[in-house]
Amino acid sequence: MRTSRDLPDGTWSVQNVAGNSQGKIYICPGCGQDLASSTPHIVAWRQSARYGTEVGVESRRHWHSRCFQKFR
């Protein structure tokens, strides 16, 4: 489920991801550690991106759930 969160640096779209078997590895922007796509995590992007919504979606990042709660 996707939600919106008003944070100090703007409004963010936040979506919980259950994990999948794609085998991708992301880097969590909160801790800089690997995040396997098979791990439940959060995908987040700014709704109010400086150059438009499309840029916000293109700049979405995959976060460990705990890191997102800590740093956002």
C-alpha positions in Angstrom: 0.0 0.0 0.0 1.3 3.4 -0.9 1.0 6.3 1.5 2.0 10.0 1.6 4.2 11.4 4.4 4.9 15.1 5.0 8.5 15.3 6.1 10.8 18.3 6.8 12.2 18.1 3.2 8.8 17.7 1.4 6.0 15.3 0.8 7.1 11.7 0.1 5.3 8.7 -1.5 6.1 5.7 0.6 5.4 2.1 -0.4 6.0 -1.1 1.6 7.4 -3.9 -0.6 7.0 -7.5 0.6 10.1 -8.6 -1.3 10.4 -10.7 -4.5 12.7 -13.2 -6.2 14.1 -10.8 -8.9 17.6 -11.1 -7.3 18.4 -7.4 -7.5 20.6 -5.7 -4.9 19.9 -2.1 -3.9 22.0 0.2 -1.7 20.0 1.7 1.2 20.6 5.4 1.3 20.1 5.4 5.1 23.0 3.0 6.0 24.8 2.5 2.7 24.5 -1.3 3.1 23.2 -3.9 0.5 19.4 -4.4 0.4 18.3 -7.6 -1.4 15.1 -7.3 -3.3 13.9 -10.5 -1.5 13.9 -8.6 1.8 10.8 -6.7 2.9 11.6 -3.0 2.6 10.3 0.5 1.7 10.5 2.3 -1.7 10.2 6.1 -1.3 10.3 9.2 -3.6 9.5 12.8 -3.3 6.1 13.9 -4.6 7.2 17.4 -4.9 10.4 16.9 -6.9 12.1 20.0 -8.1 11.8 19.1 -11.7 8.4 17.4 -11.7 6.7 14.2 -10.5 8.4 12.1 -13.2 11.8 13.0 -11.8 10.6 12.2 -8.3 9.5 8.7 -9.4 12.7 8.2 -11.3 14.7 9.1 -8.2 12.9 6.6 -6.0 15.1 4.7 -3.5 14.9 1.4 -1.8 15.3 1.7 2.0 15.5 -0.8 4.9 12.3 -0.1 6.8 14.2 0.6 10.0 16.6 3.1 8.2 13.7 4.9 6.6 12.0 5.4 10.0 15.3 6.5 11.6 16.4 9.0 8.8 13.1 10.2 7.4 
